[in-house]
Amino acid sequence: MTYFRVLDSAKRPMQRLGYLKHLMNRCAALETSNIETLGRDLAETATRQVRTFLTPELTKYARHRLTDGTYRTLREQVAAWERGEAKGQVFIEIQDVYLSDFQLPSRTGKLVSEDWRKYPYLGVHLGLIRAGTWSPFERGMALLRLTPKAELDAFREHNPAANPLYLSPGQRILLLYCLLENDGDVLKQLYTHLIERQSFSDRDAGDLLPGIFRAIGQQFWNRSLPIEERDKLERLRKIAESIEQWHGRSYSGGGAREEAIKVRVEPFADIGFLLKDDPYRYEYRLAPEGQAFFATLGPAADIGPFLDTTFFQTWATTFCPADARPASNGEMRAALVRAWNDLKSPLGYAPIVDIALLGGIYAFTDLEVYFEIATVRQFLRDWQKESPTTVRFGVDRMGNMAHVRLFDVPAQG
């Protein structure tokens, strides 16, 4: 049972959601792992040096982002190339090559080796990775199904045609759902405030968090909550106090305010809800799509019902207002069979929510049609009544319909 939806830890240093693709690929390959294996592998992969030719986008990135003494030699090579005194071949971290891409809406978020332990936790708190065994949840496997092999391979060998830090429409939908599912009580209030501003910085947005955290605490404090949820509220109070200590102070590149806010703004640049006039700075404007989506969501919305009954229609009317339409039963069935084939366990069962989410993404990205998760539950019940030998359900600990197994359906939907 979800009580409130807040990423309560301030230590969320991963800005580019694209790195999650590599994490999930490693989780799936290893089946069981540990944080050191995953964290060190991600850091080593991102910081591995490759030999490449300088380009205008790479030289611009180097001037803006590679400014400390570690990169002195590289900057000298860039300067020599611009003067026409060098051929322009350099060794540079593979992540820098991808982050410099002019197609990326934001060119910040470079990973550093010393923070390897922090990075995998974003996958845990977005419901992609199972803490303890560090193996993938079905939601994480859904992200992999939406990620072409070329993008996964590009983490190991530079491929300018498959920048893995860029999010496809399907990846954006899935990761937005994960962000709302796990941080929606903060995001709905934060973006209601930001809609009123023509532009804002990460510091401006971060200064709003203490009030939002305290409002959530007041809303839930007198309710009957499990001890872990009450501990979470107490952590929110402490984080609010830590953030307030940074109010009015100049940007330092770190601190509780910047750490708590970046995961709540930078991913939304990748998703398409925020615009950055300067992709190297932490200054933003809400895109028309972001304004429309969060205006529909509203500050008082109950995130659970929104995700269950309105999420896909809101996305569709935000990005394809003239073309998107509700899916037919045949279109829904084909998308769900495809998703079930992609996510089923060795015993043949798959979580209903996850096949509905992945199937909804397939339907929208392939056909520009939409259906909601709640619609899928009723559709499966009706299908089971119509054909009892085709659809079988599994229940969770509360006795609720949670998993489905299909029989005699095509191997590929």
C-alpha positions as CSV (number, residue, x, y, z in Angstrom):
1,M,0.0,0.0,0.0
2,T,1.3,3.4,-0.9
3,Y,0.8,6.1,1.8
4,F,2.5,9.1,0.3
5,R,4.8,9.5,-2.7
6,V,8.0,11.2,-1.9
7,L,11.7,10.5,-2.8
8,D,12.7,11.3,0.8
9,S,16.5,11.1,0.4
10,A,18.5,14.2,-0.7
11,K,21.2,12.0,-2.2
12,R,19.9,11.6,-5.8
13,P,22.9,12.8,-7.9
14,M,22.0,11.2,-11.2
15,Q,20.5,13.9,-13.5
16,R,20.3,12.0,-16.8
17,L,17.8,9.2,-16.7
18,G,19.5,7.6,-19.7
19,Y,22.1,6.1,-17.4
20,L,19.4,3.9,-16.0
21,K,19.4,1.9,-19.2
22,H,22.9,0.6,-18.5
23,L,22.1,-0.1,-14.9
24,M,19.1,-2.2,-15.9
25,N,21.1,-4.0,-18.5
26,R,23.6,-5.0,-15.9
27,C,21.0,-6.0,-13.4
28,A,19.3,-8.2,-16.0
29,A,22.6,-9.8,-17.1
30,L,23.8,-10.5,-13.5
31,E,20.4,-11.5,-12.0
32,T,21.7,-11.0,-8.5
33,S,24.3,-8.5,-7.7
34,N,25.3,-5.9,-5.1
35,I,25.6,-2.1,-5.1
36,E,29.4,-2.1,-5.5
37,T,29.2,-4.2,-8.6
38,L,26.6,-2.1,-10.2
39,G,27.8,1.3,-9.0
40,R,31.4,0.8,-9.9
41,D,30.5,-0.7,-13.3
42,L,28.4,2.3,-14.1
43,A,31.0,4.8,-13.1
44,E,33.8,2.9,-14.9
45,T,31.6,2.7,-18.0
46,A,30.7,6.4,-18.1
47,T,34.3,7.6,-17.4
48,R,36.0,5.2,-19.8
49,Q,38.1,7.2,-22.3
50,V,37.6,6.9,-26.0
51,R,39.5,8.3,-28.9
52,T,37.5,10.7,-31.1
53,F,37.7,13.7,-33.3
54,L,36.8,17.1,-32.0
55,T,33.6,18.6,-33.2
56,P,32.0,22.1,-32.7
57,E,29.6,20.6,-30.1
58,L,32.4,18.8,-28.2
59,T,34.6,21.9,-28.1
60,K,31.7,24.0,-26.9
61,Y,30.9,21.4,-24.2
62,A,34.6,21.3,-23.1
63,R,34.7,25.1,-22.7
64,H,31.5,25.1,-20.6
65,R,31.8,21.9,-18.5
66,L,35.4,20.7,-18.4
67,T,36.9,23.6,-16.6
68,D,38.9,22.2,-13.7
69,G,42.6,21.4,-13.7
70,T,42.0,17.8,-14.6
71,Y,41.1,18.8,-18.1
72,R,43.9,21.3,-18.8
73,T,45.6,19.1,-21.5
74,L,42.3,18.6,-23.2
75,R,41.5,22.3,-23.3
76,E,45.0,23.0,-24.7
77,Q,44.2,20.4,-27.5
78,V,40.9,22.1,-28.2
79,A,42.5,25.5,-28.4
80,A,45.2,24.2,-30.8
81,W,42.5,22.6,-33.0
82,E,40.6,25.8,-33.1
83,R,43.7,27.6,-34.2
84,G,44.3,25.0,-36.9
85,E,47.5,23.8,-35.3
86,A,46.3,20.2,-34.6
87,K,44.3,17.4,-36.2
88,G,41.8,17.3,-33.4
89,Q,41.9,13.7,-32.2
90,V,41.6,13.5,-28.4
91,F,41.0,11.0,-25.6
92,I,37.9,11.9,-23.7
93,E,35.4,10.2,-21.4
94,I,32.6,8.5,-23.4
95,Q,30.0,10.3,-21.3
96,D,31.4,13.6,-22.3
97,V,31.0,12.8,-26.0
98,Y,27.3,11.9,-25.4
99,L,26.6,14.8,-23.1
100,S,28.0,17.3,-25.7
101,D,25.3,16.2,-28.2
102,F,23.4,19.2,-29.5
103,Q,20.2,17.1,-29.5
104,L,20.2,16.7,-25.7
105,P,18.0,19.4,-24.1
106,S,20.4,19.5,-21.1
107,R,24.1,18.9,-21.2
108,T,24.8,18.6,-17.5
109,G,24.9,15.5,-15.3
110,K,28.4,14.1,-15.7
111,L,29.0,11.1,-13.4
112,V,32.1,11.0,-11.2
113,S,33.9,7.9,-10.1
114,E,33.9,8.8,-6.4
115,D,30.1,8.8,-6.2
116,W,29.7,5.3,-7.6
117,R,27.8,4.2,-4.5
118,K,25.0,6.8,-4.9
119,Y,24.0,6.1,-8.5
120,P,22.1,2.8,-8.3
121,Y,19.7,4.1,-5.7
122,L,17.7,6.1,-8.2
123,G,16.8,2.8,-9.9
124,V,15.7,1.4,-6.6
125,H,13.6,4.4,-5.6
126,L,11.9,4.5,-9.0
127,G,10.8,0.9,-8.7
128,L,13.1,-0.5,-11.3
129,I,15.7,-2.3,-9.2
130,R,15.0,-4.6,-6.2
131,A,17.2,-3.6,-3.2
132,G,19.1,-6.4,-1.5
133,T,19.5,-8.7,-4.5
134,W,19.9,-5.7,-6.9
135,S,17.9,-7.6,-9.5
136,P,15.4,-6.1,-11.9
137,F,11.7,-5.6,-11.2
138,E,9.4,-6.1,-14.2
139,R,9.2,-2.4,-14.4
140,G,13.0,-2.3,-15.0
141,M,12.6,-5.1,-17.6
142,A,10.0,-2.9,-19.3
143,L,12.6,-0.1,-19.7
144,L,15.0,-2.6,-21.3
145,R,12.2,-3.7,-23.7
146,L,11.9,-0.1,-24.8
147,T,15.7,0.3,-25.2
148,P,17.2,-0.8,-28.6
149,K,20.4,-3.0,-28.4
150,A,22.3,-0.3,-30.2
151,E,21.8,2.1,-27.3
152,L,23.0,-0.5,-24.7
153,D,26.0,-1.3,-26.8
154,A,26.8,2.4,-27.2
155,F,27.7,2.6,-23.5
156,R,30.6,0.3,-24.3
157,E,31.6,1.6,-27.7
158,H,30.9,5.1,-28.9
159,N,28.1,5.3,-31.4
160,P,27.0,8.8,-32.4
161,A,23.8,7.4,-34.0
162,A,22.6,5.8,-30.8
163,N,23.2,8.3,-27.9
164,P,21.9,6.3,-24.9
165,L,21.3,9.5,-22.9
166,Y,18.6,10.5,-25.3
167,L,15.1,9.3,-24.2
168,S,12.7,8.0,-26.9
169,P,9.0,8.7,-26.5
170,G,8.3,5.3,-25.0
171,Q,11.2,5.7,-22.5
172,R,9.9,9.1,-21.5
173,I,6.4,7.8,-20.8
174,L,7.7,4.9,-18.6
175,L,10.1,7.1,-16.6
176,L,7.5,9.8,-16.1
177,Y,5.1,7.2,-14.7
178,C,7.9,6.0,-12.4
179,L,8.6,9.6,-11.2
180,L,5.0,10.3,-10.5
181,E,4.4,7.0,-8.9
182,N,7.2,7.5,-6.4
183,D,7.4,11.3,-6.1
184,G,4.1,12.6,-7.2
185,D,3.0,14.2,-4.0
186,V,6.0,16.5,-4.3
187,L,5.9,17.0,-8.1
188,K,2.2,18.0,-8.3
189,Q,2.8,20.8,-5.7
190,L,6.2,21.9,-7.1
191,Y,5.1,22.3,-10.7
192,T,1.9,24.1,-9.7
193,H,4.1,26.8,-8.2
194,L,6.5,26.7,-11.2
195,I,3.6,27.1,-13.7
196,E,3.2,30.7,-12.4
197,R,6.8,31.6,-13.2
198,Q,8.1,32.6,-16.6
199,S,11.6,31.2,-15.7
200,F,13.4,29.8,-12.6
201,S,16.6,28.3,-11.5
202,D,17.3,25.1,-9.6
203,R,17.8,27.3,-6.5
204,D,14.4,29.0,-7.0
205,A,12.7,25.6,-7.3
206,G,14.7,24.1,-4.5
207,D,13.6,26.9,-2.1
208,L,10.0,25.6,-2.6
209,L,10.8,22.2,-1.2
210,P,10.8,22.8,2.5
211,G,7.3,24.2,2.4
212,I,6.1,21.3,0.3
213,F,7.8,18.7,2.6
214,R,6.2,20.3,5.6
215,A,2.7,20.4,4.0
216,I,3.0,16.6,3.2
217,G,4.1,16.0,6.8
218,Q,1.1,17.9,8.2
219,Q,-1.2,16.0,5.9
220,F,-0.1,12.6,6.9
221,W,1.3,13.0,10.5
222,N,-1.9,12.2,12.4
223,R,-2.8,9.3,10.2
224,S,-2.2,5.7,11.2
225,L,1.1,4.9,9.5
226,P,3.6,2.0,9.6
227,I,6.8,2.9,11.5
228,E,8.8,3.1,8.3
229,E,6.4,5.6,6.8
230,R,6.6,7.7,10.0
231,D,10.4,7.6,9.9
232,K,10.2,8.8,6.3
233,L,8.1,11.8,7.4
234,E,10.8,12.6,10.1
235,R,13.5,12.4,7.4
236,L,11.5,14.9,5.3
237,R,11.4,17.3,8.2
238,K,15.2,17.1,8.6
239,I,15.7,17.5,4.9
240,A,13.5,20.6,4.9
241,E,15.6,22.1,7.7
242,S,18.8,21.3,5.8
243,I,17.5,22.9,2.6
244,E,16.5,26.0,4.4
245,Q,20.0,26.6,5.6
246,W,21.0,27.2,1.9
247,H,18.3,29.8,1.3
248,G,19.8,32.9,-0.1
249,R,23.3,31.4,-0.4
250,S,25.1,31.4,-3.8
251,Y,25.3,28.3,-5.9
252,S,28.0,25.9,-4.7
253,G,27.4,22.9,-7.0
254,G,26.3,20.8,-4.0
255,G,24.4,21.0,-0.8
256,A,21.0,19.7,0.3
257,R,19.0,22.1,-1.8
258,E,20.7,21.3,-5.1
259,E,20.8,17.6,-4.4
260,A,17.1,17.4,-3.5
261,I,15.9,19.5,-6.5
262,K,18.0,18.3,-9.4
263,V,16.2,15.0,-9.7
264,R,13.0,16.9,-9.8
265,V,13.9,19.2,-12.6
266,E,16.7,17.8,-14.8
267,P,14.8,14.6,-15.8
268,F,11.9,16.8,-16.9
269,A,14.1,18.5,-19.5
270,D,14.8,15.0,-21.0
271,I,11.1,14.2,-20.8
272,G,10.1,17.4,-22.7
273,F,8.4,19.3,-19.9
274,L,11.2,21.9,-19.2
275,L,13.1,24.0,-21.6
276,K,16.7,25.4,-21.1
277,D,17.7,28.4,-23.1
278,D,21.3,27.5,-22.1
279,P,21.7,23.7,-21.9
280,Y,24.8,24.1,-19.7
281,R,23.0,26.1,-16.9
282,Y,20.4,25.1,-14.3
283,E,17.9,27.7,-15.5
284,Y,14.5,26.6,-16.9
285,R,11.2,27.5,-18.5
286,L,8.1,25.3,-18.5
287,A,7.4,24.0,-22.0
288,P,3.8,24.2,-23.2
289,E,3.6,20.4,-22.8
290,G,4.8,20.7,-19.2
291,Q,2.3,23.4,-18.4
292,A,-0.6,21.4,-20.0
293,F,0.3,18.2,-18.2
294,F,0.7,19.6,-14.7
295,A,-2.3,21.9,-15.1
296,T,-4.3,18.8,-15.8
297,L,-2.8,16.9,-12.8
298,G,-3.3,19.8,-10.4
299,P,-2.0,20.3,-6.9
300,A,-4.8,18.5,-5.1
301,A,-4.9,15.4,-7.4
302,D,-4.7,12.0,-5.8
303,I,-1.8,10.5,-7.7
304,G,-2.9,6.9,-7.5
305,P,-6.3,7.4,-9.3
306,F,-4.6,9.8,-11.8
307,L,-2.0,7.1,-12.8
308,D,-4.8,4.5,-12.9
309,T,-7.4,6.3,-14.9
310,T,-6.1,9.4,-16.6
311,F,-2.3,9.1,-17.2
312,F,-2.3,7.9,-20.8
313,Q,-5.1,10.2,-21.9
314,T,-3.3,13.2,-20.4
315,W,0.0,12.3,-22.1
316,A,-1.8,11.7,-25.4
317,T,-3.7,15.0,-25.3
318,T,-0.5,16.8,-24.3
319,F,1.6,15.5,-27.1
320,C,-0.9,14.5,-29.8
321,P,-4.0,16.5,-29.1
322,A,-5.4,16.2,-32.7
323,D,-4.6,12.6,-33.5
324,A,-4.7,10.4,-30.4
325,R,-7.9,8.4,-29.8
326,P,-9.0,5.6,-27.4
327,A,-7.8,2.1,-28.4
328,S,-10.3,-0.4,-29.7
329,N,-10.6,-3.8,-27.8
330,G,-8.6,-5.4,-30.6
331,E,-5.8,-2.9,-30.4
332,M,-5.7,-3.2,-26.6
333,R,-5.6,-6.9,-26.7
334,A,-2.7,-7.0,-29.2
335,A,-0.7,-4.5,-27.1
336,L,-1.3,-6.4,-23.9
337,V,-0.3,-9.8,-25.4
338,R,2.9,-8.3,-26.7
339,A,3.6,-6.8,-23.3
340,W,2.8,-10.0,-21.5
341,N,5.2,-11.9,-23.7
342,D,7.9,-9.4,-22.9
343,L,7.5,-9.5,-19.2
344,K,6.2,-12.9,-18.2
345,S,8.1,-14.9,-15.6
346,P,9.3,-18.5,-16.1
347,L,5.9,-19.6,-14.6
348,G,4.1,-17.5,-17.2
349,Y,2.7,-14.8,-14.9
350,A,3.3,-11.0,-15.3
351,P,2.1,-8.1,-13.1
352,I,-1.1,-6.6,-14.5
353,V,0.1,-3.0,-13.8
354,D,3.3,-3.5,-15.7
355,I,1.8,-5.2,-18.7
356,A,-0.8,-2.4,-18.8
357,L,1.9,0.2,-18.6
358,L,4.2,-1.4,-21.2
359,G,1.2,-2.3,-23.4
360,G,-0.1,1.3,-23.2
361,I,3.3,2.6,-24.3
362,Y,3.3,0.2,-27.3
363,A,-0.2,1.3,-28.3
364,F,0.6,4.9,-28.1
365,T,4.0,4.9,-29.8
366,D,2.9,2.5,-32.5
367,L,-0.6,3.6,-33.2
368,E,-1.2,6.9,-31.3
369,V,-4.1,5.2,-29.4
370,Y,-4.4,5.0,-25.6
371,F,-6.0,3.1,-22.8
372,E,-5.7,3.3,-19.0
373,I,-4.5,0.8,-16.4
374,A,-7.9,0.6,-14.8
375,T,-9.4,-0.1,-18.2
376,V,-7.0,-3.1,-18.6
377,R,-8.2,-4.6,-15.3
378,Q,-11.8,-4.6,-16.4
379,F,-10.8,-5.7,-19.9
380,L,-8.9,-8.8,-18.5
381,R,-11.9,-9.6,-16.2
382,D,-14.2,-9.6,-19.2
383,W,-11.8,-11.6,-21.3
384,Q,-11.5,-14.2,-18.5
385,K,-15.3,-14.5,-18.3
386,E,-15.5,-14.8,-22.1
387,S,-12.6,-17.4,-22.3
388,P,-11.8,-18.9,-18.9
389,T,-9.1,-21.2,-20.3
390,T,-7.2,-18.3,-21.8
391,V,-6.8,-15.9,-18.8
392,R,-5.8,-16.9,-15.3
393,F,-5.2,-14.5,-12.5
394,G,-2.8,-14.5,-9.5
395,V,-3.5,-12.5,-6.3
396,D,-1.3,-10.5,-4.0
397,R,-1.1,-10.9,-0.2
398,M,-4.3,-8.9,0.2
399,G,-6.2,-11.1,-2.2
400,N,-6.3,-8.5,-4.9
401,M,-5.9,-9.4,-8.6
402,A,-2.3,-8.6,-9.3
403,H,-0.8,-11.0,-11.9
404,V,-2.1,-12.5,-15.1
405,R,-1.2,-15.5,-17.2
406,L,-2.4,-16.0,-20.8
407,F,-2.8,-19.3,-22.6
408,D,-3.0,-20.1,-26.3
409,V,-2.0,-16.6,-27.4
410,P,0.6,-15.7,-30.1
411,A,4.2,-15.8,-29.0
412,Q,4.4,-12.2,-30.3
413,G,1.4,-10.0,-30.0
